[in-house]
Amino acid sequence: MPAAGPVVVVGDVMTDVVARVDDPLALGSDTAAAVVTRQGGAGANVAAWLAERGLPVTLVGRVGADPFGREAADVLARGGVRPLLAVDPVRATGTCVVLVGRDGERTMLPDAGANSGLSPADLPEGLFDDARHVHVSGYTLLNPGSREAGLAAVAAARAAEVPVSVDPASAAPLEAVGGKEFLRLTEDVGLALCTMDEAEVLVGSRDPDVAAARLTATYEQVVLKLGSAGVRWSSVEDPAGHRVPACPCPGGVVDSTGAGDAFAAGYLAARLSGARIPDALAAGCALAARVVGKVGARP
């Protein structure tokens, strides 16, 4: 595994339309909101934060032949990411409407757009030859249109003996695919980073001890994101693992969008830079606390 090789992220690229709504009970009629447009997509977010942490990173994804796709590629490149974005001649760049409440919690209304067209052919030959790590967005695996591309990336990375991580992405689409099916699809992945909502879909329990024990039957390592209770790492060899508390957000939670993406990038960047697991968990929590204190999921 080359020490200086890039992290390869395979995942979604989105344009987020974020609407902050102070009175969600008023929805159903004209409701005042603060609306901004931000760059998004779980895969693209992880790539952007990895670059912000100073790691070389390549993002493989798909955008539309439209201004949003060109802007996405330009923003990623300016942020230090090498964007390998195929251009879909038919589908538009993915868009997500994000409704954010007063407490910072969000409801997402995604249109995957061009992300649904990502195919194994969009993975350049030799992509993983010098990679040091591969991270696959769960949305890529949950979307039937892009699933084969995600699976091809996992298979190619494993064949090249490159470690692979995955974030199951979201409980609702995960439930639509089925927990057992997702576990089957990702049985060659070494590290999974899950919320407790996702863990419950995958293994039928919200108890961290039970969830960790069941998930490590599939994955070599598991990180459970426990919300305000912090995070927990476990492995087959070390079931008790490590646990660190959540980092406070001094200004309060403004927008929780992308917290999991920032955590994944912070944790991976720290581990790939030689940090011990507890320190890497703390680094992920710190980055997640940073992103929820503002609107938008990127640095």
Buried (B, 14 or more C-beta within 10 A) or exposed (E): EEEEBBBBBBBBBBBBBBBBBEEBEEEEEEBEBEEEEBBBBBBBBBBBBBBBBEBBBBBBBBBBBBEBBBBBBEBBBEBBBBBBBBBBEEBBBBBBBBBBBEEBEBEBEBBBBBBBBBBBEBBEEEBBEBBBBBBBBBBBBBBEBBBBBBBBBBBBBBEBEBBBBBBBBBBEBBBEBEBEEBBEBBEBBBBBBBBBBBBBBBBEBEEBEEBBBBBBEBBBBBBBBBEEEBBBBBBEEEEEBBBBEBBEBEEEBBBBBBBBBBBBBBBBBBBBEEBEBEBBBBBBBBBBBBBBBEBBBBB
